[in-house]
């Protein structure tokens, strides 16, 4: 595990890597150090063949309150857009292109870029006391960290506009009900539930999981026939991989498969 004084903690539980945002006094808000360290830790997990799922959570009473407005690195040049290009875009893209599943275990407030960073993950499991806030409008900005792409796709245009233009808190239970997140669970079992899901995903074929994400995302702007063609091309490649052969062999032999591809 990383040093307890680090802004990010890393621990490995079998095939699962747990990354913890560790700035609890600032509700784990993003600063330059977090932006530089978190993608590196995600790269480390992606490069480690023994790691087959990642959980990201926050220390203390919050998941992530978004951008630390006291951090001069984001605003020092006077160009917020340059800060987004330098810090936020690489982090969001890294999460969305991981070769293994990423789970956000949201243990408290997830606001601004912190909320949308969670939504960039493949699964969001939230504690019942957690809430999601598109806080950007309160300082005269628009959703970033992929929020303009994610929100309408997850909950539709009407709800996306409502969340983004009011900046109101959305409780975790309501977030689950409208399809913004995967599950809402009792606070006491948040990490247990996240680990159960992570271990379940870790036992599945990693490459097929990553391709499922890519195929679903890429199909959104496509015509139906083009989406089916993309399915055929992806299936052709996956069917040649060892995991597909293992899955078929295990099914025919009535045994549990052992997947190894990454």
Residue pairs with C-beta under 8 A, 6 or more apart in sequence:
1 9
1 10
1 11
2 8
2 9
2 10
2 11
4 22
6 22
6 37
7 21
7 22
7 23
7 31
7 33
7 34
7 37
8 19
8 20
8 21
8 22
8 34
8 37
8 38
8 41
9 18
9 19
9 20
9 22
9 59
10 17
10 18
10 19
10 20
10 41
10 44
11 17
11 18
11 20
12 18
12 51
13 195
14 199
14 202
15 50
15 51
15 52
15 53
15 198
15 199
15 202
16 51
16 52
16 53
16 54
16 55
16 195
16 198
16 199
16 202
17 45
17 48
17 51
17 53
17 54
17 55
18 54
18 55
18 56
18 57
19 38
19 41
19 42
19 45
19 54
19 55
19 56
19 57
20 56
20 57
20 58
20 59
21 28
21 34
21 38
21 56
21 57
21 58
21 59
21 63
21 64
22 28
22 59
23 29
23 31
23 34
23 59
23 68
24 58
24 59
24 60
24 61
24 62
25 60
26 65
26 68
27 58
27 60
27 61
27 62
27 64
27 65
27 108
27 109
27 111
28 58
28 59
28 60
28 62
28 63
28 64
28 65
28 114
29 64
29 65
29 66
29 67
29 68
29 114
30 64
30 66
30 67
30 68
30 71
30 87
30 88
30 113
30 114
30 117
31 68
31 71
31 73
31 74
32 71
32 73
32 74
32 87
35 73
35 86
35 87
35 88
35 90
35 91
36 87
38 91
39 90
39 91
39 94
42 54
42 94
42 95
42 98
42 102
43 94
45 51
45 54
45 98
45 100
46 98
46 99
46 100
49 262
51 100
52 100
52 201
52 202
52 203
52 206
52 262
53 100
53 101
53 102
53 103
53 198
53 199
53 201
53 202
54 98
54 100
54 101
54 102
54 103
54 198
55 102
55 103
55 104
55 105
55 191
55 194
55 195
55 198
56 102
56 103
56 104
56 105
56 118
56 121
57 63
57 104
57 105
57 106
57 107
57 190
57 191
57 194
58 64
58 106
58 107
58 108
60 108
61 107
61 108
61 109
62 107
62 108
62 109
62 110
63 104
63 105
63 106
63 107
63 108
63 109
63 110
63 114
63 118
63 130
64 109
64 110
64 111
64 113
64 114
64 115
64 117
64 118
65 109
65 111
65 112
65 114
66 111
66 112
66 113
66 114
66 115
66 135
67 74
67 112
67 113
68 74
69 75
69 139
73 83
73 87
74 80
74 83
74 87
75 83
77 83
80 141
84 144
88 113
88 144
88 145
91 117
91 145
92 116
92 117
92 120
92 145
92 146
95 102
95 117
95 120
95 121
96 120
96 146
96 213
96 217
98 210
99 206
99 207
99 210
99 262
100 201
100 206
100 209
100 210
100 262
101 122
101 123
101 198
101 201
101 206
101 209
102 121
102 122
102 123
103 121
103 122
103 123
103 124
103 125
103 194
103 197
103 198
103 201
104 110
104 117
104 118
104 119
104 121
104 123
104 124
104 125
105 125
105 126
105 190
105 191
105 194
106 118
106 124
106 125
106 126
106 127
106 130
106 132
106 172
106 181
107 127
107 130
107 187
107 190
108 127
108 129
108 130
109 130
109 131
109 133
110 117
110 118
110 126
110 130
110 131
110 132
110 133
111 132
111 133
111 135
112 133
112 134
112 135
112 136
112 144
112 145
113 144
113 145
115 132
115 133
115 134
115 135
115 147
116 134
116 143
116 144
116 145
116 146
116 147
116 150
116 151
117 145
118 124
118 132
118 181
119 146
119 147
119 150
119 151
119 154
119 180
119 181
120 145
120 146
120 150
122 209
122 213
123 182
123 183
123 197
124 175
124 180
124 181
124 182
124 183
125 181
125 182
125 183
125 184
125 185
125 190
125 193
125 194
125 197
126 132
126 172
126 175
126 176
126 181
126 183
126 184
126 185
126 190
127 172
127 184
127 185
127 186
127 187
127 190
128 172
128 173
128 184
128 185
128 186
128 187
129 172
129 187
130 171
130 172
130 184
131 169
131 170
131 171
131 172
131 175
132 163
132 169
132 170
132 172
132 175
132 180
132 181
133 167
133 168
133 169
133 170
134 143
134 147
134 151
134 163
134 164
134 167
135 167
136 142
136 143
136 144
136 147
136 164
136 167
137 164
137 165
137 166
137 167
138 167
142 148
142 164
143 151
143 164
147 164
148 164
151 159
151 160
151 163
151 164
152 160
153 220
154 160
154 179
154 180
155 163
155 178
155 179
155 180
159 178
162 168
163 170
170 180
172 181
172 184
173 184
175 181
175 184
176 182
176 183
176 184
183 193
185 193
201 209
203 259
204 259
205 241
205 243
205 244
205 247
205 259
205 261
206 243
206 259
206 261
206 262
207 238
207 241
207 243
207 261
207 262
208 238
208 243
208 244
211 234
211 237
211 238
214 234
215 230
215 231
215 234
218 230
219 227
219 230
222 230
238 244
241 261
242 260
242 261
243 257
243 259
243 260
243 261
246 257
246 258
246 259
246 260
247 257
247 259
249 257
250 256
250 257
250 258
251 257
